[in-house]
Structure formats: structure tokens, C-alpha cells
Amino acid sequence: MVPAAPFLLVLFLALGAHCLATELVPSRCNLSGNWKNDLGSNMTISQVNEKGDFFGIYYTAVSSTTKKIEPSPLLGSQKLPYQLYQPTFGFTVHWTFAESITVFTGQCFVDNDGKEILKTMWLLRSHVKKYEDDWEAT
């Protein structure tokens, strides 16, 4: 017959260690899928490959051009998922309807409710015809 007190202590330690471990490890953030920002722009990112590379489509809801806005290709890279739970990443969008390219860099987070959130910064570079106009291109 096994004494109850040591058995309960072992069971409690096993359950307690499991709960503690799940609280210390953040949820894994996955870049693959559909994303939408506060302005209504959206993008779809393909599956991130084993090297951290991905591609997709970006559709912006805002633009200063008078041309019709069209979906534009994106190409990017992230820290490999097994290295970070909330990875940093970067991607470039080659706008199909404008003479410009935008680069984004950011990090993927998981909030306390389990919602994945991308926080990014971006830099847009427009084409200019001469060196003297470089100041207005970025």
C-alpha cells in the first residue's frame, strides 16, 4: 500500500510544474495566413519555409496614386519559428500600380487573449527622374 501523502505531493508537483511551464513559454506566433490592418489594407502570407522565407500578396487600401489599386507581390523573411516564439520579420512589397517599393519590418506578437498581432514600421521609396529630386522620394 502506497501512503497517500507522498503520492499526492508527487501528483501536485507534476501538475504544478506543467502549469508553470505553460505560463513561462509564450504562445507561438505564425505569420502564415491573412492579415488586415486598421486602415483596411490586407495581405496574405504563404507558409513560411524551413529557412524562414515567405511570399504573398499585399492589397493596400490607401494610396496617393490616381491609378487603380491592385494586389501587389511581397517577398520576406523571418527568424525561424523554432528560434523565437514571437519572431521578427521583414518583407518588401513591389507595387504593381505605382513606381515605388515599400519595405516593412516588425515583430509578430501573441496577446494575452491568444490573438496574433503584427507591429511594423515601413519605408516607401518612389522613383524620381533625377538626383536633385532624391529628397522627395522617401
MIFI-182307 format. One line per 8 residues: number of its first residue (from 0); for each residue x, y, z of C-alpha. Coordinates in Angstrom, 2 decimals. Example, Ala and Ser with C-alpha at 12.3 -4.5 7.8 and 13.67 -1.06 7.14 Angstrom:
0 = 12.30,-4.50,7.80 ~ 13.67,-1.06,7.14
This chain:
0 = 0.00,0.00,0.00 ~ 1.35,3.44,-1.01 ~ 0.99,6.23,1.54 ~ -1.40,8.88,0.21 ~ 0.59,11.97,1.24 ~ 3.73,11.27,-0.89 ~ 1.55,10.25,-3.88 ~ -0.50,13.47,-3.67
8 = 2.67,15.53,-3.32 ~ 4.17,13.95,-6.46 ~ 0.90,14.48,-8.35 ~ 0.72,18.11,-7.20 ~ 4.34,18.76,-8.23 ~ 3.76,17.18,-11.64 ~ 0.60,19.23,-12.29 ~ 2.12,22.40,-10.84
16 = 5.25,22.07,-13.00 ~ 3.08,21.65,-16.10 ~ 1.06,24.79,-15.31 ~ 4.20,26.76,-14.54 ~ 5.85,25.65,-17.78 ~ 2.89,26.73,-19.91 ~ 2.87,30.18,-18.28 ~ 6.59,30.76,-18.92
24 = 6.54,29.77,-22.61 ~ 4.78,32.36,-24.77 ~ 2.38,31.29,-27.48 ~ 3.94,30.75,-30.89 ~ 3.12,33.43,-33.48 ~ 2.58,32.25,-37.07 ~ 2.98,34.74,-39.93 ~ 1.24,32.49,-42.47
32 = -2.32,33.45,-43.27 ~ -4.48,36.53,-43.84 ~ -3.80,39.85,-42.10 ~ -5.74,43.12,-42.08 ~ -4.69,46.47,-40.64 ~ -6.66,49.35,-39.10 ~ -6.88,51.18,-42.46 ~ -8.36,48.21,-44.32
40 = -5.23,47.07,-46.15 ~ -4.79,43.31,-46.20 ~ -2.19,40.75,-47.08 ~ -1.91,37.03,-47.41 ~ 1.37,35.37,-46.47 ~ 2.19,31.90,-47.74 ~ 3.62,29.25,-45.50 ~ 7.00,30.21,-44.05
48 = 9.56,27.67,-45.28 ~ 12.29,25.97,-43.24 ~ 14.71,28.84,-43.95 ~ 12.22,31.48,-42.77 ~ 11.40,32.75,-46.28 ~ 7.87,33.54,-47.42 ~ 5.93,35.25,-50.19 ~ 2.44,36.58,-50.60
56 = 0.13,39.32,-51.84 ~ -0.47,42.77,-50.34 ~ -3.55,44.85,-51.14 ~ -3.35,48.40,-49.83 ~ -6.47,50.38,-49.04 ~ -4.60,53.70,-49.13 ~ -2.54,55.28,-51.89 ~ -1.70,58.70,-53.26
64 = -1.86,57.49,-56.86 ~ -4.81,58.11,-59.15 ~ -4.29,54.68,-60.70 ~ -6.46,51.73,-59.76 ~ -5.08,49.97,-56.70 ~ -4.14,46.36,-57.47 ~ -2.82,43.49,-55.36 ~ 0.99,43.55,-55.27
72 = 3.54,40.80,-54.61 ~ 5.51,40.64,-51.38 ~ 8.67,38.73,-50.51 ~ 10.02,38.35,-47.00 ~ 11.93,36.54,-44.30 ~ 11.51,35.91,-40.58 ~ 13.59,34.49,-37.79 ~ 12.96,30.77,-37.88
80 = 9.95,29.70,-35.80 ~ 11.94,27.24,-33.70 ~ 14.29,30.08,-32.67 ~ 11.69,32.57,-31.45 ~ 8.09,32.29,-30.32 ~ 7.27,35.85,-31.38 ~ 9.56,36.33,-34.39 ~ 10.94,39.43,-36.03
88 = 10.45,39.65,-39.79 ~ 10.80,41.88,-42.83 ~ 9.25,41.97,-46.27 ~ 9.27,44.05,-49.44 ~ 6.20,44.98,-51.50 ~ 6.71,45.74,-55.19 ~ 3.67,47.88,-56.03 ~ 2.19,46.85,-59.37
96 = 0.26,50.12,-59.83 ~ 2.90,52.66,-58.78 ~ 6.58,53.35,-59.35 ~ 7.56,52.58,-55.79 ~ 8.63,49.85,-53.41 ~ 7.90,49.60,-49.68 ~ 9.88,47.69,-47.09 ~ 8.30,46.61,-43.81
104 = 10.00,45.34,-40.67 ~ 8.35,44.21,-37.48 ~ 7.56,41.56,-34.95 ~ 4.70,39.12,-34.54 ~ 3.16,39.07,-31.04 ~ 0.53,36.98,-29.30 ~ -1.53,38.98,-26.79 ~ -2.98,37.66,-23.52
112 = -6.15,36.53,-25.33 ~ -4.15,34.47,-27.86 ~ -4.66,36.95,-30.71 ~ -1.73,37.32,-33.13 ~ -0.72,40.93,-33.81 ~ 1.88,42.32,-36.25 ~ 3.64,45.52,-35.20 ~ 5.52,47.04,-38.13
120 = 7.37,50.08,-39.40 ~ 7.60,50.81,-43.10 ~ 9.57,52.90,-45.56 ~ 8.33,53.72,-49.06 ~ 10.69,54.68,-51.87 ~ 9.28,56.28,-55.02 ~ 11.07,56.62,-58.31 ~ 12.37,60.10,-59.23
128 = 13.83,61.14,-62.56 ~ 16.91,62.97,-61.31 ~ 19.34,63.04,-58.41 ~ 18.26,66.52,-57.31 ~ 14.77,65.20,-56.58 ~ 16.04,62.43,-54.28 ~ 14.77,64.27,-51.17 ~ 11.15,63.75,-52.20
136 = 11.46,60.05,-52.99 ~ 11.38,58.54,-49.47
